[in-house]
């Protein structure tokens, strides 16, 4: 920038600041502006006061609506929606008080407009109109909108229930023997975070049971009845029966009387609503959240479906359903209909990170459904709740419990409740249910430490597979001995034109030694279904929950030895905010096993493939670091045993023995089977085609010269 430009800029700035200084307001002008602002504020306040000077009053219709809220000729006192309205009908006169904001006023003063503060008066009128409208909308149920919430408790060896008279619902369900990371015991239902209701429909209104105060009656130590006894003689109620002993079954039966006076006989359905803010129970939220959603089973089908666990999903199912469940990693609330649900609309919404609810809850779940209903039937519907752990043997034996209560009808013959436990696709699920789980439970029946159970389980699996994989390990050892011979063949027959000859010589070498070049893949193929099966089993195995082994405090959670609060870009969602020691041990062992495997491979293996083989264990480190430590421990032990087996096989296959076998086989007359003869003929034809192509190229070259 030159001198003239700088001078110009300085002069421009001087002119601007000089203009601003000369045109600044004087002190008198500043005072006048302040006074004008004050007058404007005063005018706004006066306008606001004038707005509330318009007196509102109760009309004759308003008073008549309030009168309709009472039983004619009877005295009644009611509080409506906790809005502070408390009125009493004495004869034909309404008496009582109304809460208007923070002020309680007399009802008579509101009617006669004797309240000096107009704003308070108008607020009282608004509150009374709202109360009357709410009462009239609820018709015969209006008298049940107020009351005192009473809690009735039912309890057995495994489950404790608190049943609330407000809504007649199970408000709290506590599982004995299971602790949460932030609470003494696990609760599958918690007050304020779980509610359900039956919704009765008429031509004009919808009556939801969650809005009403039921009358509780404890029949005995296992049974509670919640009743809505209406003024016209109609009764609608819910009966709860808790199974005795160490069971997680709760019966919920709908009973009624004279409900055709309230609900027309042509109304075919009773609606059902269920909302749950699913509570966290585990310290590791990431994996627990990935396993929480709605599960449901079709009525006449073995299929069990579920909503996605990772994002918001709304699903409208028109088919009839047998049961619906809110399920997380280790616990479920399953509602089983004696008959069926007429479809359902389900919504699962994850909580956003950074919100107050994110750290406390897993999902926000909402269900709308219905079932067949007749207002003239004494018992129009019945259900069974399962409120308990996702333990395979407990869910599998649930049908026996239904049989004990004589509920094992044809529709309850095969509920497939165990499918709330994610055990993989059909083959892997069959391995888990037919082999892994029975063996695991058998070992756990007499071994208290589950770390030892996993160790013995791994040894048994490896011993069973040993006869099948031993031949493959031996083949790998032979391939390592033959590596120099294969290199010599490749050097003796280089180039594409010698490919067939090179292949022939290599196959002859393999045949003499009794080696199989594909033998190294067989152990992995044989073990892969079991590896995948246990991958789905261990994270869902509730028996491992809270079980410690060595440095791992919980075999169902990561065994973090180092933790931090920051985020690692791209991988935090998988890796987490910690390092798991068993996962590190598994990765190290996997790298050693990869090295041993690569030693037995041909030297012609592509360098890029070798790097890929070594990168796979690192990938597993990222992926498994946030999984159950019991799973990493199993893979660690399994890989250690595999390495030992590999060394045993190689020790049994020495180079001298292989050479001796080759010499012995070379002396034997060569027998060509049908397949070998056809292969030789095909190779000869291919060689003849190559010779003809080369001769043709040579003739074409001479012709051009």
Secondary structure as UniProt FT lines:
FT   HELIX           3..22
FT   HELIX           27..51
FT   TURN            52..53
FT   HELIX           60..68
FT   TURN            72..73
FT   STRAND          77..79
FT   TURN            81..82
FT   STRAND          85..90
FT   TURN            91..92
FT   STRAND          93..100
FT   TURN            101..102
FT   STRAND          103..106
FT   HELIX           107..111
FT   TURN            112..113
FT   HELIX           118..137
FT   HELIX           139..144
FT   STRAND          151..155
FT   STRAND          159..164
FT   TURN            167..168
FT   STRAND          169..175
FT   TURN            176..177
FT   TURN            181..182
FT   STRAND          186..189
FT   TURN            191..193
FT   STRAND          194..201
FT   STRAND          206..208
FT   HELIX           209..211
FT   STRAND          215..218
FT   STRAND          223..229
FT   TURN            231..232
FT   STRAND          235..242
FT   STRAND          249..257
FT   HELIX           259..261
FT   TURN            265..266
FT   STRAND          269..279
FT   HELIX           285..289
FT   TURN            290..291
FT   STRAND          293..298
FT   TURN            299..300
FT   STRAND          304..306
FT   STRAND          313..317
FT   STRAND          321..327
FT   STRAND          331..341
FT   STRAND          344..350
FT   TURN            353..354
FT   TURN            356..360
FT   STRAND          361..372
FT   TURN            375..376
FT   TURN            378..379
FT   STRAND          381..389
FT   HELIX           392..396
FT   HELIX           398..404
FT   TURN            405..406
FT   HELIX           410..412
FT   HELIX           417..420
FT   HELIX           426..431
FT   HELIX           432..436
FT   HELIX           437..444
FT   TURN            445..446
FT   HELIX           450..492
FT   HELIX           496..498
FT   HELIX           499..513
FT   TURN            517..518
FT   HELIX           519..538
FT   TURN            539..540
FT   HELIX           542..544
FT   TURN            545..546
FT   TURN            550..551
FT   TURN            555..556
FT   STRAND          560..563
FT   TURN            569..571
FT   HELIX           572..575
FT   STRAND          578..580
FT   HELIX           581..599
FT   TURN            603..604
FT   HELIX           607..624
FT   TURN            625..626
FT   HELIX           629..652
FT   HELIX           655..667
FT   HELIX           674..704
//
